[in-house]
Amino acid sequence: MSDEKAPGTATPPPTLGEGCTSRYDVDALSEEDGTEFPGAADLWRELHEEGDDKPPKKPAD
């Protein structure tokens, strides 16, 4: 980052289609466009325990 005081910016990945059929162009995506969340499956199971009819628990802040 050349200027530490410059505000950060984000740009969405390229899309295909228009309106309701708009979607991300999978061929244009790279490792820089994704997120890594290896604990997602464990968190999902923790929040949605099998046989539990209650709403999912909210994660602690």
CHARMM-style PDB file with segment names, atoms N, HN, CA, C and O in Angstrom:
ATOM      1  N   MET     1       0.856  -1.167   0.000  1.00  0.00      PROA
ATOM      2  CA  MET     1       0.000   0.000   0.000  1.00  0.00      PROA
ATOM      3  C   MET     1       0.897   1.222   0.000  1.00  0.00      PROA
ATOM      4  O   MET     1       1.675   1.417   0.934  1.00  0.00      PROA
ATOM      5  N   SER     2       0.803   2.036  -1.016  1.00  0.00      PROA
ATOM      6  HN  SER     2       0.171   1.877  -1.774  1.00  0.00      PROA
ATOM      7  CA  SER     2       1.707   3.170  -1.160  1.00  0.00      PROA
ATOM      8  C   SER     2       1.346   4.326  -0.237  1.00  0.00      PROA
ATOM      9  O   SER     2       2.244   4.958   0.319  1.00  0.00      PROA
ATOM     10  N   ASP     3       0.086   4.618  -0.059  1.00  0.00      PROA
ATOM     11  HN  ASP     3      -0.644   4.105  -0.511  1.00  0.00      PROA
ATOM     12  CA  ASP     3      -0.340   5.726   0.798  1.00  0.00      PROA
ATOM     13  C   ASP     3      -1.204   5.168   1.918  1.00  0.00      PROA
ATOM     14  O   ASP     3      -2.345   4.766   1.691  1.00  0.00      PROA
ATOM     15  N   GLU     4      -0.657   5.145   3.127  1.00  0.00      PROA
ATOM     16  HN  GLU     4       0.270   5.472   3.312  1.00  0.00      PROA
ATOM     17  CA  GLU     4      -1.370   4.547   4.255  1.00  0.00      PROA
ATOM     18  C   GLU     4      -2.628   5.306   4.648  1.00  0.00      PROA
ATOM     19  O   GLU     4      -3.509   4.735   5.291  1.00  0.00      PROA
ATOM     20  N   LYS     5      -2.733   6.581   4.277  1.00  0.00      PROA
ATOM     21  HN  LYS     5      -2.017   7.045   3.755  1.00  0.00      PROA
ATOM     22  CA  LYS     5      -3.903   7.384   4.638  1.00  0.00      PROA
ATOM     23  C   LYS     5      -4.998   7.328   3.579  1.00  0.00      PROA
ATOM     24  O   LYS     5      -6.092   7.847   3.800  1.00  0.00      PROA
ATOM     25  N   ALA     6      -4.727   6.716   2.446  1.00  0.00      PROA
ATOM     26  HN  ALA     6      -3.839   6.294   2.266  1.00  0.00      PROA
ATOM     27  CA  ALA     6      -5.731   6.612   1.389  1.00  0.00      PROA
ATOM     28  C   ALA     6      -6.805   5.610   1.814  1.00  0.00      PROA
ATOM     29  O   ALA     6      -6.485   4.562   2.374  1.00  0.00      PROA
ATOM     30  N   PRO     7      -8.075   5.924   1.554  1.00  0.00      PROA
ATOM     31  CA  PRO     7      -9.144   4.991   1.940  1.00  0.00      PROA
ATOM     32  C   PRO     7      -9.076   3.712   1.109  1.00  0.00      PROA
ATOM     33  O   PRO     7      -8.633   3.730  -0.039  1.00  0.00      PROA
ATOM     34  N   GLY     8      -9.511   2.625   1.688  1.00  0.00      PROA
ATOM     35  HN  GLY     8      -9.871   2.610   2.620  1.00  0.00      PROA
ATOM     36  CA  GLY     8      -9.549   1.355   0.974  1.00  0.00      PROA
ATOM     37  C   GLY     8     -10.680   1.343  -0.039  1.00  0.00      PROA
ATOM     38  O   GLY     8     -11.685   2.035   0.121  1.00  0.00      PROA
ATOM     39  N   THR     9     -10.506   0.566  -1.059  1.00  0.00      PROA
ATOM     40  HN  THR     9      -9.690   0.004  -1.189  1.00  0.00      PROA
ATOM     41  CA  THR     9     -11.547   0.444  -2.069  1.00  0.00      PROA
ATOM     42  C   THR     9     -11.781  -1.022  -2.374  1.00  0.00      PROA
ATOM     43  O   THR     9     -10.889  -1.854  -2.208  1.00  0.00      PROA
ATOM     44  N   ALA    10     -12.955  -1.321  -2.808  1.00  0.00      PROA
ATOM     45  HN  ALA    10     -13.679  -0.645  -2.943  1.00  0.00      PROA
ATOM     46  CA  ALA    10     -13.300  -2.684  -3.207  1.00  0.00      PROA
ATOM     47  C   ALA    10     -14.049  -2.618  -4.530  1.00  0.00      PROA
ATOM     48  O   ALA    10     -14.843  -1.707  -4.761  1.00  0.00      PROA
ATOM     49  N   THR    11     -13.793  -3.571  -5.375  1.00  0.00      PROA
ATOM     50  HN  THR    11     -13.148  -4.311  -5.187  1.00  0.00      PROA
ATOM     51  CA  THR    11     -14.514  -3.644  -6.640  1.00  0.00      PROA
ATOM     52  C   THR    11     -15.087  -5.043  -6.784  1.00  0.00      PROA
ATOM     53  O   THR    11     -14.394  -6.024  -6.514  1.00  0.00      PROA
ATOM     54  N   PRO    12     -16.330  -5.149  -7.202  1.00  0.00      PROA
ATOM     55  CA  PRO    12     -16.927  -6.477  -7.372  1.00  0.00      PROA
ATOM     56  C   PRO    12     -16.300  -7.188  -8.565  1.00  0.00      PROA
ATOM     57  O   PRO    12     -15.798  -6.541  -9.484  1.00  0.00      PROA
ATOM     58  N   PRO    13     -16.329  -8.512  -8.551  1.00  0.00      PROA
ATOM     59  CA  PRO    13     -15.802  -9.258  -9.684  1.00  0.00      PROA
ATOM     60  C   PRO    13     -16.677  -9.047 -10.923  1.00  0.00      PROA
ATOM     61  O   PRO    13     -17.830  -8.634 -10.796  1.00  0.00      PROA
ATOM     62  N   PRO    14     -16.152  -9.320 -12.107  1.00  0.00      PROA
ATOM     63  CA  PRO    14     -16.942  -9.178 -13.334  1.00  0.00      PROA
ATOM     64  C   PRO    14     -18.191 -10.064 -13.303  1.00  0.00      PROA
ATOM     65  O   PRO    14     -18.190 -11.131 -12.688  1.00  0.00      PROA
ATOM     66  N   THR    15     -19.242  -9.616 -13.964  1.00  0.00      PROA
ATOM     67  HN  THR    15     -19.243  -8.750 -14.463  1.00  0.00      PROA
ATOM     68  CA  THR    15     -20.488 -10.383 -14.013  1.00  0.00      PROA
ATOM     69  C   THR    15     -20.880 -10.693 -15.450  1.00  0.00      PROA
ATOM     70  O   THR    15     -20.410 -10.063 -16.397  1.00  0.00      PROA
ATOM     71  N   LEU    16     -21.740 -11.666 -15.576  1.00  0.00      PROA
ATOM     72  HN  LEU    16     -22.122 -12.177 -14.806  1.00  0.00      PROA
ATOM     73  CA  LEU    16     -22.339 -12.044 -16.858  1.00  0.00      PROA
ATOM     74  C   LEU    16     -23.837 -11.845 -16.750  1.00  0.00      PROA
ATOM     75  O   LEU    16     -24.401 -11.990 -15.665  1.00  0.00      PROA
ATOM     76  N   GLY    17     -24.481 -11.523 -17.834  1.00  0.00      PROA
ATOM     77  HN  GLY    17     -24.023 -11.405 -18.715  1.00  0.00      PROA
ATOM     78  CA  GLY    17     -25.933 -11.357 -17.839  1.00  0.00      PROA
ATOM     79  C   GLY    17     -26.347 -10.033 -17.247  1.00  0.00      PROA
ATOM     80  O   GLY    17     -25.518  -9.236 -16.808  1.00  0.00      PROA
ATOM     81  N   GLU    18     -27.663  -9.813 -17.243  1.00  0.00      PROA
ATOM     82  HN  GLU    18     -28.337 -10.461 -17.600  1.00  0.00      PROA
ATOM     83  CA  GLU    18     -28.220  -8.574 -16.718  1.00  0.00      PROA
ATOM     84  C   GLU    18     -29.457  -8.869 -15.879  1.00  0.00      PROA
ATOM     85  O   GLU    18     -30.107  -9.901 -16.046  1.00  0.00      PROA
ATOM     86  N   GLY    19     -29.765  -7.955 -14.986  1.00  0.00      PROA
ATOM     87  HN  GLY    19     -29.237  -7.117 -14.851  1.00  0.00      PROA
ATOM     88  CA  GLY    19     -30.975  -8.076 -14.176  1.00  0.00      PROA
ATOM     89  C   GLY    19     -30.999  -9.340 -13.336  1.00  0.00      PROA
ATOM     90  O   GLY    19     -30.036  -9.646 -12.633  1.00  0.00      PROA
ATOM     91  N   CYS    20     -32.101 -10.071 -13.413  1.00  0.00      PROA
ATOM     92  HN  CYS    20     -32.883  -9.822 -13.985  1.00  0.00      PROA
ATOM     93  CA  CYS    20     -32.280 -11.283 -12.609  1.00  0.00      PROA
ATOM     94  C   CYS    20     -31.319 -12.398 -12.999  1.00  0.00      PROA
ATOM     95  O   CYS    20     -31.064 -13.306 -12.209  1.00  0.00      PROA
ATOM     96  N   THR    21     -30.787 -12.333 -14.209  1.00  0.00      PROA
ATOM     97  HN  THR    21     -30.994 -11.595 -14.851  1.00  0.00      PROA
ATOM     98  CA  THR    21     -29.877 -13.401 -14.644  1.00  0.00      PROA
ATOM     99  C   THR    21     -28.415 -13.023 -14.443  1.00  0.00      PROA
ATOM    100  O   THR    21     -27.527 -13.746 -14.895  1.00  0.00      PROA
ATOM    101  N   SER    22     -28.149 -11.904 -13.775  1.00  0.00      PROA
ATOM    102  HN  SER    22     -28.871 -11.317 -13.408  1.00  0.00      PROA
ATOM    103  CA  SER    22     -26.778 -11.480 -13.518  1.00  0.00      PROA
ATOM    104  C   SER    22     -26.113 -12.452 -12.557  1.00  0.00      PROA
ATOM    105  O   SER    22     -26.715 -12.864 -11.564  1.00  0.00      PROA
ATOM    106  N   ARG    23     -24.880 -12.816 -12.851  1.00  0.00      PROA
ATOM    107  HN  ARG    23     -24.391 -12.482 -13.657  1.00  0.00      PROA
ATOM    108  CA  ARG    23     -24.132 -13.747 -12.008  1.00  0.00      PROA
ATOM    109  C   ARG    23     -22.647 -13.448 -12.178  1.00  0.00      PROA
ATOM    110  O   ARG    23     -22.247 -12.842 -13.172  1.00  0.00      PROA
ATOM    111  N   TYR    24     -21.831 -13.866 -11.220  1.00  0.00      PROA
ATOM    112  HN  TYR    24     -22.156 -14.359 -10.413  1.00  0.00      PROA
ATOM    113  CA  TYR    24     -20.399 -13.655 -11.319  1.00  0.00      PROA
ATOM    114  C   TYR    24     -19.825 -14.525 -12.430  1.00  0.00      PROA
ATOM    115  O   TYR    24     -20.253 -15.662 -12.628  1.00  0.00      PROA
ATOM    116  N   ASP    25     -18.856 -13.980 -13.146  1.00  0.00      PROA
ATOM    117  HN  ASP    25     -18.509 -13.057 -12.985  1.00  0.00      PROA
ATOM    118  CA  ASP    25     -18.162 -14.714 -14.199  1.00  0.00      PROA
ATOM    119  C   ASP    25     -17.142 -15.626 -13.530  1.00  0.00      PROA
ATOM    120  O   ASP    25     -16.081 -15.169 -13.105  1.00  0.00      PROA
ATOM    121  N   VAL    26     -17.459 -16.906 -13.437  1.00  0.00      PROA
ATOM    122  HN  VAL    26     -18.321 -17.277 -13.782  1.00  0.00      PROA
ATOM    123  CA  VAL    26     -16.611 -17.877 -12.745  1.00  0.00      PROA
ATOM    124  C   VAL    26     -15.225 -17.945 -13.377  1.00  0.00      PROA
ATOM    125  O   VAL    26     -14.234 -18.128 -12.671  1.00  0.00      PROA
ATOM    126  N   ASP    27     -15.145 -17.803 -14.679  1.00  0.00      PROA
ATOM    127  HN  ASP    27     -15.951 -17.655 -15.253  1.00  0.00      PROA
ATOM    128  CA  ASP    27     -13.849 -17.876 -15.359  1.00  0.00      PROA
ATOM    129  C   ASP    27     -12.950 -16.683 -15.026  1.00  0.00      PROA
ATOM    130  O   ASP    27     -11.730 -16.780 -15.154  1.00  0.00      PROA
ATOM    131  N   ALA    28     -13.527 -15.578 -14.608  1.00  0.00      PROA
ATOM    132  HN  ALA    28     -14.519 -15.499 -14.504  1.00  0.00      PROA
ATOM    133  CA  ALA    28     -12.746 -14.384 -14.291  1.00  0.00      PROA
ATOM    134  C   ALA    28     -12.325 -14.341 -12.815  1.00  0.00      PROA
ATOM    135  O   ALA    28     -11.515 -13.495 -12.436  1.00  0.00      PROA
ATOM    136  N   LEU    29     -12.859 -15.238 -11.979  1.00  0.00      PROA
ATOM    137  HN  LEU    29     -13.516 -15.925 -12.287  1.00  0.00      PROA
ATOM    138  CA  LEU    29     -12.523 -15.240 -10.562  1.00  0.00      PROA
ATOM    139  C   LEU    29     -11.148 -15.851 -10.331  1.00  0.00      PROA
ATOM    140  O   LEU    29     -10.715 -16.737 -11.068  1.00  0.00      PROA
ATOM    141  N   SER    30     -10.466 -15.359  -9.291  1.00  0.00      PROA
ATOM    142  HN  SER    30     -10.819 -14.640  -8.693  1.00  0.00      PROA
ATOM    143  CA  SER    30      -9.160 -15.898  -8.925  1.00  0.00      PROA
ATOM    144  C   SER    30      -9.141 -16.140  -7.416  1.00  0.00      PROA
ATOM    145  O   SER    30     -10.141 -15.927  -6.730  1.00  0.00      PROA
ATOM    146  N   GLU    31      -8.016 -16.578  -6.922  1.00  0.00      PROA
ATOM    147  HN  GLU    31      -7.204 -16.750  -7.480  1.00  0.00      PROA
ATOM    148  CA  GLU    31      -7.862 -16.797  -5.475  1.00  0.00      PROA
ATOM    149  C   GLU    31      -8.066 -15.495  -4.696  1.00  0.00      PROA
ATOM    150  O   GLU    31      -8.479 -15.526  -3.537  1.00  0.00      PROA
ATOM    151  N   GLU    32      -7.782 -14.368  -5.317  1.00  0.00      PROA
ATOM    152  HN  GLU    32      -7.446 -14.343  -6.259  1.00  0.00      PROA
ATOM    153  CA  GLU    32      -7.938 -13.063  -4.669  1.00  0.00      PROA
ATOM    154  C   GLU    32      -9.400 -12.704  -4.435  1.00  0.00      PROA
ATOM    155  O   GLU    32      -9.689 -11.872  -3.575  1.00  0.00      PROA
ATOM    156  N   ASP    33     -10.330 -13.305  -5.172  1.00  0.00      PROA
ATOM    157  HN  ASP    33     -10.095 -13.981  -5.870  1.00  0.00      PROA
ATOM    158  CA  ASP    33     -11.747 -12.948  -5.084  1.00  0.00      PROA
ATOM    159  C   ASP    33     -12.511 -13.751  -4.044  1.00  0.00      PROA
ATOM    160  O   ASP    33     -13.636 -13.384  -3.707  1.00  0.00      PROA
ATOM    161  N   GLY    34     -11.957 -14.809  -3.535  1.00  0.00      PROA
ATOM    162  HN  GLY    34     -11.043 -15.107  -3.808  1.00  0.00      PROA
ATOM    163  CA  GLY    34     -12.685 -15.684  -2.620  1.00  0.00      PROA
ATOM    164  C   GLY    34     -12.323 -15.447  -1.167  1.00  0.00      PROA
ATOM    165  O   GLY    34     -11.528 -14.568  -0.835  1.00  0.00      PROA
ATOM    166  N   THR    35     -12.925 -16.252  -0.316  1.00  0.00      PROA
ATOM    167  HN  THR    35     -13.571 -16.967  -0.585  1.00  0.00      PROA
ATOM    168  CA  THR    35     -12.593 -16.211   1.104  1.00  0.00      PROA
ATOM    169  C   THR    35     -12.311 -17.631   1.564  1.00  0.00      PROA
ATOM    170  O   THR    35     -12.836 -18.591   1.001  1.00  0.00      PROA
ATOM    171  N   GLU    36     -11.507 -17.756   2.557  1.00  0.00      PROA
ATOM    172  HN  GLU    36     -11.081 -16.976   3.015  1.00  0.00      PROA
ATOM    173  CA  GLU    36     -11.152 -19.051   3.112  1.00  0.00      PROA
ATOM    174  C   GLU    36     -11.819 -19.146   4.484  1.00  0.00      PROA
ATOM    175  O   GLU    36     -11.557 -18.320   5.358  1.00  0.00      PROA
ATOM    176  N   PHE    37     -12.667 -20.133   4.674  1.00  0.00      PROA
ATOM    177  HN  PHE    37     -12.880 -20.804   3.964  1.00  0.00      PROA
ATOM    178  CA  PHE    37     -13.330 -20.312   5.959  1.00  0.00      PROA
ATOM    179  C   PHE    37     -13.397 -21.806   6.258  1.00  0.00      PROA
ATOM    180  O   PHE    37     -14.452 -22.424   6.119  1.00  0.00      PROA
ATOM    181  N   PRO    38     -12.266 -22.388   6.671  1.00  0.00      PROA
ATOM    182  CA  PRO    38     -12.227 -23.825   6.886  1.00  0.00      PROA
ATOM    183  C   PRO    38     -13.143 -24.311   8.013  1.00  0.00      PROA
ATOM    184  O   PRO    38     -13.482 -25.494   8.049  1.00  0.00      PROA
ATOM    185  N   GLY    39     -13.546 -23.445   8.919  1.00  0.00      PROA
ATOM    186  HN  GLY    39     -13.270 -22.484   8.889  1.00  0.00      PROA
ATOM    187  CA  GLY    39     -14.400 -23.859  10.025  1.00  0.00      PROA
ATOM    188  C   GLY    39     -15.884 -23.703   9.756  1.00  0.00      PROA
ATOM    189  O   GLY    39     -16.692 -23.830  10.677  1.00  0.00      PROA
ATOM    190  N   ALA    40     -16.262 -23.430   8.511  1.00  0.00      PROA
ATOM    191  HN  ALA    40     -15.606 -23.327   7.763  1.00  0.00      PROA
ATOM    192  CA  ALA    40     -17.666 -23.163   8.196  1.00  0.00      PROA
ATOM    193  C   ALA    40     -18.567 -24.359   8.503  1.00  0.00      PROA
ATOM    194  O   ALA    40     -19.638 -24.188   9.086  1.00  0.00      PROA
ATOM    195  N   ALA    41     -18.152 -25.559   8.123  1.00  0.00      PROA
ATOM    196  HN  ALA    41     -17.282 -25.698   7.649  1.00  0.00      PROA
ATOM    197  CA  ALA    41     -18.983 -26.744   8.353  1.00  0.00      PROA
ATOM    198  C   ALA    41     -19.181 -26.989   9.846  1.00  0.00      PROA
ATOM    199  O   ALA    41     -20.284 -27.321  10.280  1.00  0.00      PROA
ATOM    200  N   ASP    42     -18.121 -26.828  10.632  1.00  0.00      PROA
ATOM    201  HN  ASP    42     -17.225 -26.558  10.279  1.00  0.00      PROA
ATOM    202  CA  ASP    42     -18.238 -27.015  12.078  1.00  0.00      PROA
ATOM    203  C   ASP    42     -19.154 -25.970  12.703  1.00  0.00      PROA
ATOM    204  O   ASP    42     -19.963 -26.292  13.573  1.00  0.00      PROA
ATOM    205  N   LEU    43     -19.029 -24.724  12.263  1.00  0.00      PROA
ATOM    206  HN  LEU    43     -18.372 -24.462  11.556  1.00  0.00      PROA
ATOM    207  CA  LEU    43     -19.900 -23.667  12.780  1.00  0.00      PROA
ATOM    208  C   LEU    43     -21.349 -23.942  12.415  1.00  0.00      PROA
ATOM    209  O   LEU    43     -22.240 -23.753  13.243  1.00  0.00      PROA
ATOM    210  N   TRP    44     -21.602 -24.386  11.189  1.00  0.00      PROA
ATOM    211  HN  TRP    44     -20.879 -24.539  10.516  1.00  0.00      PROA
ATOM    212  CA  TRP    44     -22.965 -24.705  10.750  1.00  0.00      PROA
ATOM    213  C   TRP    44     -23.562 -25.789  11.652  1.00  0.00      PROA
ATOM    214  O   TRP    44     -24.698 -25.663  12.110  1.00  0.00      PROA
ATOM    215  N   ARG    45     -22.799 -26.845  11.904  1.00  0.00      PROA
ATOM    216  HN  ARG    45     -21.876 -26.947  11.532  1.00  0.00      PROA
ATOM    217  CA  ARG    45     -23.295 -27.935  12.764  1.00  0.00      PROA
ATOM    218  C   ARG    45     -23.568 -27.424  14.175  1.00  0.00      PROA
ATOM    219  O   ARG    45     -24.568 -27.798  14.789  1.00  0.00      PROA
ATOM    220  N   GLU    46     -22.685 -26.573  14.689  1.00  0.00      PROA
ATOM    221  HN  GLU    46     -21.873 -26.270  14.191  1.00  0.00      PROA
ATOM    222  CA  GLU    46     -22.856 -26.042  16.037  1.00  0.00      PROA
ATOM    223  C   GLU    46     -24.120 -25.200  16.141  1.00  0.00      PROA
ATOM    224  O   GLU    46     -24.841 -25.278  17.136  1.00  0.00      PROA
ATOM    225  N   LEU    47     -24.391 -24.395  15.116  1.00  0.00      PROA
ATOM    226  HN  LEU    47     -23.806 -24.332  14.308  1.00  0.00      PROA
ATOM    227  CA  LEU    47     -25.557 -23.522  15.150  1.00  0.00      PROA
ATOM    228  C   LEU    47     -26.858 -24.237  14.802  1.00  0.00      PROA
ATOM    229  O   LEU    47     -27.934 -23.780  15.186  1.00  0.00      PROA
ATOM    230  N   HSD    48     -26.771 -25.343  14.085  1.00  0.00      PROA
ATOM    231  HN  HSD    48     -25.896 -25.714  13.774  1.00  0.00      PROA
ATOM    232  CA  HSD    48     -27.962 -26.076  13.650  1.00  0.00      PROA
ATOM    233  C   HSD    48     -27.872 -27.529  14.095  1.00  0.00      PROA
ATOM    234  O   HSD    48     -27.751 -28.433  13.267  1.00  0.00      PROA
ATOM    235  N   GLU    49     -27.929 -27.747  15.383  1.00  0.00      PROA
ATOM    236  HN  GLU    49     -28.027 -27.013  16.056  1.00  0.00      PROA
ATOM    237  CA  GLU    49     -27.841 -29.108  15.908  1.00  0.00      PROA
ATOM    238  C   GLU    49     -29.016 -29.931  15.408  1.00  0.00      PROA
ATOM    239  O   GLU    49     -30.150 -29.455  15.363  1.00  0.00      PROA
ATOM    240  N   GLU    50     -28.732 -31.169  15.035  1.00  0.00      PROA
ATOM    241  HN  GLU    50     -27.811 -31.556  15.072  1.00  0.00      PROA
ATOM    242  CA  GLU    50     -29.790 -32.051  14.510  1.00  0.00      PROA
ATOM    243  C   GLU    50     -30.879 -32.279  15.553  1.00  0.00      PROA
ATOM    244  O   GLU    50     -30.595 -32.451  16.738  1.00  0.00      PROA
ATOM    245  N   GLY    51     -32.127 -32.278  15.094  1.00  0.00      PROA
ATOM    246  HN  GLY    51     -32.357 -32.138  14.131  1.00  0.00      PROA
ATOM    247  CA  GLY    51     -33.256 -32.527  15.969  1.00  0.00      PROA
ATOM    248  C   GLY    51     -33.631 -31.338  16.830  1.00  0.00      PROA
ATOM    249  O   GLY    51     -34.531 -31.438  17.664  1.00  0.00      PROA
ATOM    250  N   ASP    52     -32.970 -30.239  16.644  1.00  0.00      PROA
ATOM    251  HN  ASP    52     -32.240 -30.158  15.967  1.00  0.00      PROA
ATOM    252  CA  ASP    52     -33.237 -29.050  17.442  1.00  0.00      PROA
ATOM    253  C   ASP    52     -34.244 -28.177  16.698  1.00  0.00      PROA
ATOM    254  O   ASP    52     -33.936 -27.670  15.620  1.00  0.00      PROA
ATOM    255  N   ASP    53     -35.442 -27.994  17.255  1.00  0.00      PROA
ATOM    256  HN  ASP    53     -35.692 -28.406  18.131  1.00  0.00      PROA
ATOM    257  CA  ASP    53     -36.491 -27.211  16.590  1.00  0.00      PROA
ATOM    258  C   ASP    53     -36.385 -25.730  16.922  1.00  0.00      PROA
ATOM    259  O   ASP    53     -37.118 -24.917  16.359  1.00  0.00      PROA
ATOM    260  N   LYS    54     -35.487 -25.371  17.826  1.00  0.00      PROA
ATOM    261  HN  LYS    54     -34.891 -26.031  18.284  1.00  0.00      PROA
ATOM    262  CA  LYS    54     -35.319 -23.960  18.186  1.00  0.00      PROA
ATOM    263  C   LYS    54     -34.560 -23.235  17.072  1.00  0.00      PROA
ATOM    264  O   LYS    54     -33.845 -23.870  16.296  1.00  0.00      PROA
ATOM    265  N   PRO    55     -34.712 -21.915  16.990  1.00  0.00      PROA
ATOM    266  CA  PRO    55     -33.916 -21.154  16.021  1.00  0.00      PROA
ATOM    267  C   PRO    55     -32.430 -21.316  16.327  1.00  0.00      PROA
ATOM    268  O   PRO    55     -32.070 -21.588  17.473  1.00  0.00      PROA
ATOM    269  N   PRO    56     -31.562 -21.156  15.333  1.00  0.00      PROA
ATOM    270  CA  PRO    56     -30.125 -21.323  15.591  1.00  0.00      PROA
ATOM    271  C   PRO    56     -29.615 -20.317  16.597  1.00  0.00      PROA
ATOM    272  O   PRO    56     -30.128 -19.203  16.699  1.00  0.00      PROA
ATOM    273  N   LYS    57     -28.584 -20.727  17.351  1.00  0.00      PROA
ATOM    274  HN  LYS    57     -28.167 -21.632  17.268  1.00  0.00      PROA
ATOM    275  CA  LYS    57     -27.954 -19.845  18.330  1.00  0.00      PROA
ATOM    276  C   LYS    57     -27.228 -18.734  17.590  1.00  0.00      PROA
ATOM    277  O   LYS    57     -26.670 -18.950  16.514  1.00  0.00      PROA
ATOM    278  N   LYS    58     -27.243 -17.548  18.176  1.00  0.00      PROA
ATOM    279  HN  LYS    58     -27.697 -17.373  19.050  1.00  0.00      PROA
ATOM    280  CA  LYS    58     -26.484 -16.437  17.607  1.00  0.00      PROA
ATOM    281  C   LYS    58     -25.052 -16.551  18.114  1.00  0.00      PROA
ATOM    282  O   LYS    58     -24.834 -16.810  19.298  1.00  0.00      PROA
ATOM    283  N   PRO    59     -24.070 -16.361  17.229  1.00  0.00      PROA
ATOM    284  CA  PRO    59     -22.680 -16.417  17.674  1.00  0.00      PROA
ATOM    285  C   PRO    59     -22.380 -15.292  18.650  1.00  0.00      PROA
ATOM    286  O   PRO    59     -22.948 -14.205  18.546  1.00  0.00      PROA
ATOM    287  N   ALA    60     -21.493 -15.550  19.593  1.00  0.00      PROA
ATOM    288  HN  ALA    60     -21.031 -16.433  19.678  1.00  0.00      PROA
ATOM    289  CA  ALA    60     -21.093 -14.534  20.570  1.00  0.00      PROA
ATOM    290  C   ALA    60     -20.248 -13.480  19.893  1.00  0.00      PROA
ATOM    291  O   ALA    60     -19.452 -13.787  19.005  1.00  0.00      PROA
ATOM    292  N   ASP    61     -20.418 -12.238  20.307  1.00  0.00      PROA
ATOM    293  HN  ASP    61     -21.065 -11.988  21.028  1.00  0.00      PROA
ATOM    294  CA  ASP    61     -19.627 -11.139  19.720  1.00  0.00      PROA
ATOM    295  C   ASP    61     -18.245 -11.115  20.271  1.00  0.00      PROA
ATOM    296  OT1 ASP    61     -17.444 -10.261  19.892  1.00  0.00      PROA
TER     297      ASP     61
END
